[in-house]
Amino acid sequence: MNRLGKKGDETLIEMALSADDDTVILTEFKPLKSEGEECNGPLCETVSCAGSEVPSSSEGLNSTETTLLIPEHQVIDKRHQSKDSVFFRDGVRRIDFVLSYVDDLNKEWEKKLERRREFESNLQKAGLELETEDKKESEDGKIYFVKIHAPWEVLITYAEVLNIKVPIRENDIPSMVENPLDCMLAPLRLPESVMHPEPDYFTAPFSKDKQELYLINDESTFFSPSVRNRIVNYILTRCPYGTEEGKKKFGIKRLLNNGTYSAAYPLHDCQYWKKANDPNCDNERYTLYVEWARFLRFYKEQPLDLIRKYYGEKIGIYFAWLGFYTEMLFLAAVVGLICFLYGLFTMDENMSSKEICDPSIGGEIIMCPLCDRDCEYWRLNTTCESSEYSHLFDNVATLFFAIFMGIWVTLFLEFWKRRQARLKYEWDLVDFEEEQQQLQLRPEYEAKCTQKKRNPVTQEMEPYLPVSSQAVRFCISGATVLFWVSLIIASMIAVIVYRLAVYAAFASLMENTQSLQPISGLLTPQLATSVTASCLNFVIIMILNFFYERIAIWITDMEIPKTHMEYENRLTMKMFLFQFVNYYSSCFYVAFFKGKFVGYPGDYTYMFNRWRNEECDPAGCLIELTTQLTIVMAGKQIWGNIQEAIVPWICNWWGRRKARNNPENLYSRWEQDHDLQTFGALGLFYEYLEMVIQFGFITLFVASFPLAPLLALMNNILEIRVDSWKLTTQYRRPVAAKAHSIGVWQEILNGMAILSVVTNAFIVAFTSDMIPRLVYYYAYSESEDSPMSGYINNSLSVFLISDFPERNEPKENPEGLLICRYRDYRYPPDHEKRYLHTMQFWHILAAKMAFIIIMEHVVFIVKFFVAWMIPDVPADVTAKIKREKYLTQKILHEYELEKLKERLCQGDTRATEKEFIATEGRMELSRAM
C-alpha cells in the first residue's frame, strides 16, 4: 500500500486522469515491494492519481466496488483464516483504529457517502493506510469496517508534532534501596513482569532529524499501540471532509454525531479471557484481566505501569489516585472503627440515656406534642432506644475523630502530591506541558469560530470568539446553572415540607396500630419520618442528576470553550457545583437548621405560616444526620456500582447474543470490540466525580458518622475492581491520552478539605450534645459523685398547658395534665422572665462559639504546619530528575558534536570551527549546571 507519509509517488495501483472528463481510470495492478514487504491483492486499496495527490479508490469507488477489483486468486477465504487479529490481511501492518458505518438507504445516504469518500480520501492524503471490510463479511451483514494503519513515516511526523518522548538509553540510575518490610508485603505483590513490563529508559522528545539517536530496534513496535492510536486519533479529529453551508467541516466527532460513521475506536489486543493465537500479540488485555480486573485479586497492588502502557497516562493516573486514596482510607477507617467501638462499649455508662430510659425519671416526664392539634402528649422514655443508639456517634470520641480527620485530609493531599511527583518522573511527564495536549484548540472551536485575529505569541491568524458573543453565552449558561441549583433547593424544601406534613400521620399510625407496638421504642415517629424523607431525597437526587448531566454538557458546548483543558474545567465546575448542592443540601439542613429555629410551645415558628418547624430528638439531631448520611452515601455507592457494572454487562450480553454460537474465525476482533460499550471522553470525569462526592461525605460530615471511612474503604476496594473489570471486559479500548496530574480535581479536594474543618466544628458544636453536656458538667452539675446526673431534667424547660394558643393545643388531654416539657433553656411560667432564654443558654452558646474558633484554629495551624513540613516532591525524585536531565542533555550534545565532526571531516563548508567550539562550550556549561 501507499506510504504517503514518505513519498507521494510510490503507488500500488497506477491511475490516470482522462483528459476529457477527469474520470478516474484503473490501468493496471502494480504490487510494490518496499523494505522487504510484499503487497498482496486485498491490501492494494490505497490508490493515487498519476500527477495528482488525490487517492482515487476512496473517492471514486465505494467499499463494495473496491472489493470487486481484487483478483480472484488473492481473495482470502474467511473460513480458513482467523479474523481475531489486530493486523491487516497481510498479518504485518497493525490496525491502529477502526471506523464503522451502515449503508442506510435514506434521504441522507448520498450525503453521508460523499462525506465518507472525502474524509477517507483526506486520511490517505495525510499518509494513513485504509483497508475496508465489506458488510457481507460482518456478523449482521449490515456494517462496513474501515481499518486504519499509520505507517512509520506518519508516526514519526506526528510524534514530533505531539512532542512524544522516546527512549535514547537505558536508565543507569540505581533503584531505590529495598524496604526491609518487602518480605512481609510479598503476598500483596504482583510478578515483576506485570508490574514493570518495560525497561526504564532515559527519554527525549522525538525528532525526525535524529532518528539514529533513539533506540529503534523495530519500527513496527517502537511506538506502543496506545501511542499509535493517540496519533491516529489526533489526525482523525482534525481531518476535513468538505464544506457545508459555506463552512469548512472536519473531525471524526462531527461525523459520528451526524451518523456518517457509527463508531470509531482502537482495538483491544486480544480477548480478555484467553491469550491470542498470534505470537506477535502482547496479550496485555489478558494480563490485565487475570492480574488486575478480577475481584479475587482485591488485596494485590495495581500494575500501574501496565495500565499506563495499555490505556495511557490519563487513565493510569486515575487508578493511581484511586488506589492511593483507598490505601489512606485504611488508616481513617481503623480510627473511625475504634471511635465507634468506644461508643458501643460505653453505651451502658451513658447517663443521659439511662435517665431517659429510667421509668422513674424519663417515664415521669411528659413532653409537649410534636405537632399541632393531632399529636398527643408523650413520655420521654418512649425514645429510650434511639437515645441509646445516638451515644454510638455522639460521644467524646466524636471530637477526637473530627480533629483527626482534619489532619488526615492534609496528610492524604500532601502525600498524594509526593506520589504524583514520583509517577511524573517514572512516566516521563516531568517536562510534559499541558499546552502540548490540553491547550490545543478544540476542533469544535475552530469550526464554530469564523472570525480570526492574530495571535500575539505566534503572530499567526487563529479563530476567536468575540467578547459580545462570549458575554451572551455566559449569561445564558449562568442563568441555566442558577435555575437548576434553585430547582435543587426547591426540591429540598419540598422534602422538608414532606417531613413536616407526615410527622403527625406517623405519630397517629404508630399509636393506633397494635402490630407496630413491639417496635415503637425503636421506630419512633421522628426516625420513621427521617428514614422515609432520606429515601425520598435520594430518589430526587438521582432524577435531578440524570437531567442535569445532559444540561451541563449542553451549556458547556454552547459556551464553545477554546481548549480541551478549558472545556473539562468548565464542565467539572458546573457538575461539581450541582452535585455538591444536590447531595449535601439535605445533610446541611439536618446538621445546621433542623431543630434550631423551632420556637417554644406558646410561640412556634412556621414554614410558610402553615407547617411547624421540626424539633430534634431529646437526645439530639446527630442520630438523624447519621441516618441521612448513611442512606444517601450507601445508596449512591450501590446505585453507582449497578450503573457501572451491571448495566454495561446486560447491554453487551444483549448485543452479542447472536454471535455467541459462531466460530471464532468468523467473529472478527473489530466486530467483537464494536459490540462493546463506548468509554466516552467524559468516562473518567464521572469516575472522578463519584469519588470526590464520596470524599465529601467522609470529610464534611464525618463527625456524625465515624464509620463513613470504613464504608468508603469497602466501596473503593470494590470500585477499583469494578472499574478495572468494566474497562477491560465491557468497554472498547479508550483512546490513550496524556495527563500529569488529576487536574482541577486537586483544587476541589483542597477546597473541600478546608471546608470540612468548618463543617465538623459546627457539627460538634451545634448538632451534637457534647458542648451542652460539658457546660453542665463543669458549671451546673449538683452532684459530685455523679456529675452528669440530672442533665436531662436540666435540658428540658417547663410549659404551662393552659398557655397553649388554640392553634397548638392538642385535641385531647385525658390525664388532665397541667405542664409539659420541651427541649430548650427557658425560664418557667412562674418566673418574671417567663419563657425567655436563661443564662445557661447564653453560656452554652458562648461555649459553642469558643469551641468552633479554637478547634478551627488548632486544626488549621496543624494542617498548614504539616503541609509545610512535607515537600511536594521527594528528595530522591528531585535528584533523579536533575540527573536524568543532565545525562539526557549530555547525550544530545554528544550526538550533535559527533554530527558536527562528521561534517567537518567531510569538508562541509557550513560547519565552521567556531560552531564546533560553541557546541563543546555548551556541553561544558551543561555539565557545570
MOWO-V796556 format. One record per backbone hydrogen bond with DSSP energy under -1.0 kcal/mol. CO is the residue of the C=O (numbers start at 1). NH is the residue of the N-H. Records with the same first field share a line. If there is no record, write none. Layout:
CO=NH / NH
This chain:
2=4
3=6 / 7
12=30
14=27
15=50
16=25
18=22
23=18
25=16
34=37
37=34
40=43
41=44
43=45
49=52
56=60
57=61
62=66
63=67
66=69
67=70
71=74
72=75
77=80
83=85 / 669
86=95
88=91
93=88
97=148
98=265
99=146
100=262 / 263
101=144
102=104
104=106
106=109
108=112
109=113
110=114
111=115
112=116
113=117
114=118
115=119
116=120
117=121
118=122
119=123
120=124
121=125
122=126
123=128
124=127
129=149
131=147
133=145
134=137
135=138
144=101
145=133
146=99
147=131
148=96 / 97
149=129
151=155
152=156
153=157
154=158
155=159
156=160
157=161
158=162
159=164
164=206
166=204
167=215
169=202
179=182
181=185
185=188
186=189
188=301
191=194 / 195
192=196
200=171
202=168 / 169
204=166
207=210
210=213
211=214
214=216
215=217
218=221 / 222
224=228
225=229
226=230
227=231
228=232
229=233
230=234
231=235
232=236
233=237
235=238
236=252
239=251
242=249
244=247
247=244
249=241
251=255
252=256
253=257
254=258
255=260 / 261
263=100
265=98
278=281
283=287
284=288
285=289
286=290
287=291
288=292 / 293
294=297
295=298
297=300
302=304
303=307
304=308
305=309
306=310
307=311
308=312
312=316
313=317
314=318
315=319
316=320
317=321
318=322
319=323
320=324
321=325
322=326
323=327
324=328
325=329
328=332
329=333
330=334
331=335
332=336
333=337
334=338
335=339
336=340
337=341
338=342
339=343
340=344
341=345
342=346
347=350
350=354
351=355
352=356
353=357
354=358
355=362
358=361 / 362 / 363
362=381
365=380
366=821
367=378
372=374
373=811
378=367
379=382
380=383
381=384
383=387
384=388
385=389
386=390
389=392
390=393 / 394
395=398
396=400
397=401
398=402
399=403
400=404
401=405
402=406
403=407
404=408
405=409
407=411
408=412
409=413
410=414
411=415
412=416
413=417
414=418
415=419
416=420
417=421
418=422
419=423
420=424
421=425
422=426
423=427
424=429
425=428
433=436
434=438 / 439
438=564 / 565
442=446
443=447
444=448
445=449
451=464
453=462
455=459
460=455
462=453
466=470
467=471
468=472
469=473
470=474
471=475
472=476
473=477
474=478
475=479
476=480
477=481
478=482
479=483
480=484
481=485
482=486
483=487
484=488
485=489
486=490
487=491
488=492
489=493
490=494
491=495
492=496
493=497
494=498
495=499
496=500
497=501
498=502
499=503
502=506
503=507
504=508
505=509
506=510
507=511
508=512
509=513
514=517
517=520
519=523
522=524
524=528
525=529
526=530
527=531
528=532
529=533
530=534
531=535
532=536
533=537
534=538
535=539
536=540
537=541
538=542
539=543
540=544
541=545
542=546
543=547
544=548
545=549
547=551
548=552
549=553
550=554
551=555
552=556
553=557
554=558
555=559
562=442
563=567
564=568
565=569
566=570
567=571
568=572
569=573
570=574
571=575
572=576
573=577
574=578
575=579
576=580
577=581
578=582
579=583
580=584
581=585
584=588
585=589
586=590
587=591
588=592
589=593 / 594
593=596
598=605
600=603
605=613
607=610 / 611
611=607
617=620
621=625
622=626
623=627
624=628
625=629
626=630
627=631
628=632
629=633
630=634
631=635
632=636
633=637
634=638
635=639
636=640
637=641
638=642
639=643
640=644
641=645
642=647
645=649
646=650
647=651
648=652
649=653
650=654
651=655
652=656
659=662
663=666
664=667
668=672
669=673
670=674
671=675
673=676
677=732
678=680
680=683
682=686
683=687
684=688
685=689
686=690
687=691
688=692
689=693
690=694
691=695
692=696
693=697
694=698
696=700
701=704
705=708
707=711
708=712
709=713
710=714
711=715
712=716
713=717
714=718
715=719
716=720
717=721
718=722
719=723
720=724
721=725
722=726
723=727
724=728
725=729
726=730 / 731
730=677
737=314
742=745
743=746
744=748
745=749
746=750
747=751
748=752
749=753
750=754
751=755
752=756
754=758
755=759
756=760
757=761
758=762
759=763
760=764
761=765
762=766
763=767 / 768
769=773
770=774
771=775
772=776
773=777
774=778
775=779
776=780 / 781
786=789
788=791
790=794
791=795
795=824
797=822
799=820
800=803
801=804
805=808 / 809
813=816
818=801
820=799
821=368
822=797
825=838
827=835
828=831
831=834
833=836
836=827
838=842
839=843
840=844
841=845
842=846
843=847
844=848
845=849
846=850
847=851
848=852
849=853
850=854
851=855
852=856
853=857
854=858
855=859
856=860
857=861
858=862
859=863
860=864
861=865
862=866
863=867
864=868
865=869
866=870
874=878
875=879
876=880
877=881
878=882
879=883
880=884
881=885
882=886
883=887
884=888
885=889
886=890
887=891
888=892
889=893
890=894
891=895
892=896
893=897
894=898
895=899
896=900
897=901
898=902
899=903
900=904
901=905
902=906
903=908
904=907
908=911
912=916
913=917
914=918
915=919
916=920
917=921
918=922
919=923
920=924
921=925
922=926
923=927
924=928
925=929
